[in-house]
Amino acid sequence: MMWVTGRTFMSNTIATPSKSRSALTQLDKQLTQAKSLMRRMRQTVADVEDARTIERAKSAHGSKPRIPWSQVKKEAGLD
């Protein structure tokens, strides 16, 4: 039985043509666009989660009076 050691010998490699500069530039551009899209999607998911949390909190407190935003800002030192 022959064990595979994970080594690749030069005689076993296949020579592949190097990518042209324009192809690499195109890939970089696509990668940048994909990263931007992922950032926007993460922000959207976070916004949806925040909205769901707020709605759950509202329904959990029923008809209890809510604290006015001006009071919250004052207590948090944002005013």
C-alpha positions as CSV (number, residue, x, y, z in Angstrom):
1,M,0.0,0.0,0.0
2,M,1.3,3.4,-0.9
3,W,0.7,6.4,1.3
4,V,0.1,9.9,0.0
5,T,2.3,12.4,1.7
6,G,0.8,15.5,0.2
7,R,4.0,16.4,-1.7
8,T,3.8,17.6,-5.3
9,F,6.8,16.9,-7.4
10,M,7.8,19.1,-10.2
11,S,7.4,16.3,-12.7
12,N,3.7,16.0,-11.7
13,T,2.7,19.6,-12.1
14,I,0.9,21.0,-15.0
15,A,2.1,24.3,-16.5
16,T,-0.7,26.8,-16.7
17,P,-0.5,30.1,-18.5
18,S,-0.3,33.0,-16.2
19,K,-3.4,35.3,-16.1
20,S,-3.1,38.5,-18.0
21,R,-3.0,41.8,-16.1
22,S,-6.4,42.8,-17.3
23,A,-7.9,39.5,-16.1
24,L,-6.4,40.1,-12.6
25,T,-7.7,43.7,-12.7
26,Q,-11.2,42.4,-13.5
27,L,-11.0,39.9,-10.7
28,D,-9.9,42.6,-8.2
29,K,-12.9,44.7,-9.4
30,Q,-15.3,41.9,-8.9
31,L,-13.9,41.1,-5.5
32,T,-14.3,44.7,-4.4
33,Q,-17.9,44.7,-5.6
34,A,-18.6,41.5,-3.8
35,K,-17.2,42.8,-0.6
36,S,-19.3,46.0,-0.9
37,L,-22.4,43.9,-1.5
38,M,-21.6,41.8,1.6
39,R,-21.2,44.9,3.8
40,R,-24.6,46.2,2.6
41,M,-26.2,42.9,3.2
42,R,-24.8,42.6,6.7
43,Q,-26.1,46.1,7.5
44,T,-29.5,45.2,6.1
45,V,-29.7,42.1,8.2
46,A,-28.6,44.0,11.3
47,D,-31.3,46.6,10.6
48,V,-34.0,43.9,10.2
49,E,-32.9,42.3,13.5
50,D,-33.0,45.6,15.3
51,A,-36.5,46.3,14.0
52,R,-37.7,42.8,15.1
53,T,-36.2,43.4,18.5
54,I,-38.0,46.8,18.8
55,E,-41.3,45.2,17.8
56,R,-40.9,42.3,20.3
57,A,-40.2,44.9,23.0
58,K,-43.2,46.9,22.1
59,S,-45.5,43.9,22.1
60,A,-44.0,42.6,25.4
61,H,-44.8,45.9,27.2
62,G,-48.3,46.0,25.9
63,S,-50.1,49.3,26.6
64,K,-47.7,50.5,29.2
65,P,-46.6,54.1,28.6
66,R,-43.3,54.5,26.8
67,I,-40.5,56.8,27.8
68,P,-40.2,59.9,25.6
69,W,-37.1,60.1,23.5
70,S,-36.2,63.5,25.0
71,Q,-36.0,61.9,28.5
72,V,-33.9,58.9,27.2
73,K,-31.5,61.3,25.6
74,K,-31.2,63.4,28.8
75,E,-30.6,60.3,31.0
76,A,-28.0,58.9,28.6
77,G,-26.2,62.2,28.4
78,L,-26.9,62.6,24.7
79,D,-28.6,65.9,25.1
